[in-house]
Amino acid sequence: QPVFQAICRCKNCQRQAGTAYSVHVGVPKGTLTVTGALKTYHDKGDSDGAVDRLFCPECGSPVFSEAPANPALVFIKAGTLDDPSWVTPQIHIWTESAMPCTAIPEGVPAFPKNPG
């Protein structure tokens, strides 16, 4: 079961995903099983914290991220799920970087940076 689901609108996620935002599903680290090898890109997020971005070496698709700031979680890129019909993000983060052409729905908690 996911711990949380979020839409991240930081510049880093925009660049990595090649679009306006990235949909993340946070799950406890020990619960994720990956079949096949992944490559890691060592990066820094908009908060300047370290982020490891794991991706498919065959197609380049981002699969999940890990951050030392949240060592117990992995952040699955929801676009890689075979069935994302159950994904319902509860929050929007890094809204200060949101592209003006994308709306943030009314009534959904939104944070300029990471929630504190």
Backbone bond lengths (Angstrom), bond angles and torsions (degrees), N, CA, C in turn:
res aa  C-N    CA-C-N  psi(-1)  N-CA   C-N-CA  omega(-1)  CA-C   N-CA-C  phi
1 Q - - - 1.449 - - 1.523 109.50 -
2 P 1.320 116.67 137.71 1.461 119.26 178.64 1.525 111.50 -68.99
3 V 1.315 114.91 147.07 1.455 121.99 174.63 1.530 108.56 -81.20
4 F 1.314 116.42 -36.22 1.456 121.56 176.61 1.521 109.33 -160.25
5 Q 1.307 114.03 165.66 1.465 121.77 174.53 1.528 106.58 -135.59
6 A 1.321 117.32 132.36 1.461 120.11 -175.04 1.525 110.97 -144.47
7 I 1.304 114.12 153.68 1.459 121.37 169.22 1.519 106.35 -104.54
8 C 1.320 116.03 120.65 1.461 121.50 179.11 1.524 108.58 -103.11
9 R 1.332 115.14 128.84 1.462 121.54 -178.08 1.526 112.11 -112.76
10 C 1.339 116.91 20.57 1.467 119.09 -179.94 1.530 110.44 -69.51
11 K 1.319 115.53 157.26 1.470 121.25 -179.48 1.527 110.81 -60.16
12 N 1.326 116.67 -36.20 1.454 120.43 -178.82 1.522 110.87 -63.12
13 C 1.338 117.28 -46.25 1.468 120.51 178.26 1.528 110.77 -66.50
14 Q 1.327 117.32 -36.04 1.460 119.99 177.68 1.526 110.39 -60.71
15 R 1.322 116.38 -45.02 1.478 119.89 179.88 1.529 111.03 -66.42
16 Q 1.341 115.55 -44.75 1.458 119.25 -176.34 1.519 111.38 -66.15
17 A 1.337 116.68 -41.17 1.465 120.35 -177.68 1.531 112.30 -84.70
18 G 1.329 116.34 -18.26 1.457 119.43 -178.68 1.521 112.27 72.25
19 T 1.331 117.09 26.02 1.458 121.80 -178.27 1.528 109.42 -152.48
20 A 1.308 117.90 -169.65 1.458 122.89 -172.03 1.523 114.59 -73.66
21 Y 1.311 118.33 -22.48 1.462 121.16 -179.16 1.522 109.84 -165.95
22 S 1.336 114.11 173.72 1.461 120.93 177.87 1.526 107.90 -127.26
23 V 1.322 116.83 136.94 1.461 121.92 178.20 1.530 107.76 -97.40
24 H 1.340 115.59 121.09 1.461 122.06 -176.93 1.522 110.95 -111.83
25 V 1.326 115.12 141.09 1.457 122.08 171.52 1.524 105.60 -120.26
26 G 1.325 116.25 111.86 1.460 121.23 -179.76 1.514 111.03 -87.17
27 V 1.332 115.64 125.42 1.471 121.16 178.59 1.526 108.99 -130.22
28 P 1.341 116.92 154.51 1.463 119.23 175.92 1.535 110.45 -58.04
29 K 1.316 115.50 136.04 1.465 121.75 -173.49 1.526 113.69 -52.63
30 G 1.296 118.78 -42.05 1.459 121.46 -176.61 1.519 114.87 -73.79
31 T 1.330 118.17 -6.18 1.460 120.57 -176.38 1.520 113.57 -95.56
32 L 1.310 118.03 -7.53 1.463 121.71 -177.49 1.519 110.59 -93.56
33 T 1.313 115.93 127.86 1.456 121.81 174.70 1.518 108.16 -116.27
34 V 1.317 116.25 128.21 1.464 121.69 179.87 1.518 108.50 -115.43
35 T 1.317 115.53 130.59 1.459 120.67 176.25 1.521 107.80 -99.42
36 G 1.303 116.94 123.36 1.460 120.70 -178.76 1.515 111.01 101.39
37 A 1.312 114.57 164.13 1.460 121.21 -178.12 1.526 110.83 -84.44
38 L 1.313 115.16 144.62 1.453 121.53 174.56 1.523 108.92 -121.45
39 K 1.295 116.69 155.62 1.462 122.73 173.19 1.521 107.10 -104.77
40 T 1.330 116.04 156.01 1.462 121.39 -178.63 1.518 110.23 -119.27
41 Y 1.327 114.69 133.86 1.463 121.49 171.74 1.519 106.74 -111.48
42 H 1.328 117.10 120.84 1.460 122.29 179.43 1.523 107.45 -85.35
43 D 1.316 115.88 122.44 1.456 121.84 -170.75 1.526 109.45 -135.76
44 K 1.325 115.39 178.40 1.463 122.64 171.34 1.513 107.06 -127.71
45 G 1.330 115.82 136.71 1.454 120.72 177.56 1.519 110.89 -81.08
46 D 1.316 116.90 178.56 1.457 121.71 178.70 1.526 111.73 -61.64
47 S 1.334 117.41 -24.11 1.463 120.83 177.65 1.525 110.95 -78.59
48 D 1.325 117.33 -2.18 1.459 126.22 -177.20 1.522 112.15 75.21
49 G 1.341 116.90 7.70 1.455 120.94 176.17 1.515 111.45 -84.00
50 A 1.321 115.81 155.19 1.458 121.39 179.68 1.526 110.74 -67.60
51 V 1.334 115.45 141.84 1.461 123.00 176.35 1.521 107.39 -141.06
52 D 1.322 116.87 129.48 1.462 121.20 172.51 1.517 107.15 -100.09
53 R 1.311 116.29 123.08 1.459 121.99 -178.72 1.527 107.55 -107.95
54 L 1.321 115.70 115.84 1.456 120.67 -178.09 1.518 109.13 -98.74
55 F 1.321 116.08 133.08 1.458 121.57 -173.66 1.519 111.21 -139.96
56 C 1.323 115.06 160.31 1.461 121.72 178.27 1.525 109.26 -73.16
57 P 1.343 118.36 124.84 1.454 120.11 179.82 1.533 113.03 -73.50
58 E 1.320 116.95 -14.25 1.470 120.78 -179.87 1.523 112.37 -83.39
59 C 1.350 116.43 -45.87 1.467 119.50 -175.32 1.524 113.67 -114.85
60 G 1.335 117.52 -11.88 1.453 121.45 178.83 1.521 114.72 84.67
61 S 1.319 118.14 0.34 1.464 120.66 -178.25 1.521 111.06 -66.42
62 P 1.351 117.40 133.47 1.455 119.66 173.85 1.519 109.37 -69.49
63 V 1.330 117.27 135.95 1.460 121.58 -176.60 1.530 110.85 -109.03
64 F 1.321 116.79 -51.10 1.462 119.97 175.87 1.515 109.41 -159.72
65 S 1.326 114.88 167.93 1.462 122.07 178.32 1.514 109.46 -126.25
66 E 1.325 114.65 154.85 1.461 122.54 173.91 1.523 106.98 -129.37
67 A 1.331 116.24 143.95 1.462 120.77 179.11 1.520 109.42 -135.90
68 P 1.329 117.77 127.69 1.468 119.84 177.88 1.533 112.83 -56.32
69 A 1.317 118.04 -24.99 1.466 120.95 178.04 1.535 111.33 -66.65
70 N 1.338 116.99 -22.78 1.475 123.32 177.62 1.529 108.72 -132.15
71 P 1.338 118.43 67.86 1.463 120.84 -171.35 1.523 115.31 -66.39
72 A 1.316 118.48 -18.57 1.466 120.77 -177.74 1.526 112.49 -86.36
73 L 1.345 117.43 -6.31 1.463 120.78 -175.75 1.516 112.58 -120.91
74 V 1.318 115.11 154.20 1.465 122.26 165.18 1.526 106.21 -120.08
75 F 1.324 115.15 150.52 1.453 121.14 -174.54 1.524 108.94 -115.16
76 I 1.329 115.14 98.29 1.462 121.25 -177.47 1.519 109.24 -73.94
77 K 1.316 116.58 136.58 1.459 121.75 173.97 1.528 107.00 -79.41
78 A 1.321 116.79 111.60 1.467 121.86 -172.15 1.528 112.84 -60.31
79 G 1.309 118.38 -25.14 1.465 120.93 178.43 1.518 113.26 -65.82
80 T 1.335 118.05 -13.43 1.464 120.78 179.45 1.523 112.68 -91.48
81 L 1.327 117.18 -7.35 1.471 120.33 -178.09 1.523 110.99 -72.57
82 D 1.320 116.86 138.79 1.468 120.77 176.01 1.526 111.02 -64.36
83 D 1.329 116.63 -37.05 1.459 121.11 179.42 1.524 109.10 -129.63
84 P 1.340 117.97 91.96 1.459 120.28 179.40 1.532 113.39 -89.20
85 S 1.330 118.06 12.57 1.465 120.82 -175.09 1.528 112.87 -61.64
86 W 1.315 118.81 -22.60 1.454 123.13 -178.26 1.530 112.73 -89.45
87 V 1.329 117.18 -7.20 1.465 120.70 -176.75 1.529 110.02 -75.27
88 T 1.325 115.12 121.85 1.474 121.68 179.00 1.529 108.14 -137.97
89 P 1.331 117.69 86.58 1.465 120.33 -178.04 1.525 111.91 -54.50
90 Q 1.342 114.58 135.14 1.460 120.55 -178.50 1.518 112.88 -93.32
91 I 1.336 117.35 -20.80 1.462 120.65 -177.77 1.522 110.99 -141.48
92 H 1.319 114.51 159.98 1.462 123.07 170.79 1.528 106.11 -116.98
93 I 1.345 116.12 130.38 1.460 120.09 179.92 1.520 110.48 -120.62
94 W 1.310 115.59 160.41 1.463 124.09 -177.75 1.526 111.12 55.66
95 T 1.328 115.30 42.83 1.467 120.34 -179.33 1.526 112.42 -67.75
96 E 1.343 117.34 -18.84 1.463 119.12 177.32 1.532 111.34 -63.94
97 S 1.323 116.67 -18.94 1.471 121.66 178.71 1.517 112.71 -102.29
98 A 1.326 117.30 5.56 1.466 120.48 -176.12 1.525 111.19 -60.73
99 M 1.318 115.94 138.68 1.465 120.69 174.43 1.531 108.14 -67.24
100 P 1.321 117.55 136.20 1.463 120.19 -178.20 1.531 114.06 -60.25
101 C 1.316 117.43 -21.47 1.468 120.55 -177.22 1.528 113.10 -82.24
102 T 1.333 117.78 -0.72 1.470 120.47 179.85 1.515 110.51 -116.90
103 A 1.303 116.28 134.05 1.465 121.97 -178.74 1.516 110.89 -92.35
104 I 1.317 115.61 146.91 1.465 121.93 172.69 1.525 105.63 -101.98
105 P 1.325 117.81 121.07 1.468 120.41 -175.29 1.529 113.31 -58.00
106 E 1.306 115.41 144.65 1.463 121.85 175.81 1.524 109.69 -62.61
107 G 1.311 116.12 142.21 1.457 120.63 174.27 1.516 115.69 83.46
108 V 1.335 118.30 -5.52 1.459 121.23 178.08 1.529 107.63 -95.94
109 P 1.340 118.86 127.70 1.453 119.67 179.33 1.529 111.34 -56.12
110 A 1.320 115.71 134.76 1.459 121.70 -178.43 1.531 108.76 -134.21
111 F 1.312 115.41 139.05 1.461 121.60 -176.68 1.527 109.41 -127.32
112 P 1.338 117.71 135.34 1.471 120.72 179.17 1.524 112.95 -59.27
113 K 1.343 116.42 -34.66 1.469 122.56 176.60 1.522 107.10 -130.75
114 N 1.315 118.54 -146.72 1.463 120.67 174.09 1.525 108.99 -73.36
115 P 1.333 117.61 144.41 1.466 118.59 176.99 1.528 109.79 -64.47
116 G 1.315 116.55 143.63 1.460 119.98 -175.60 1.429 115.78 -106.23
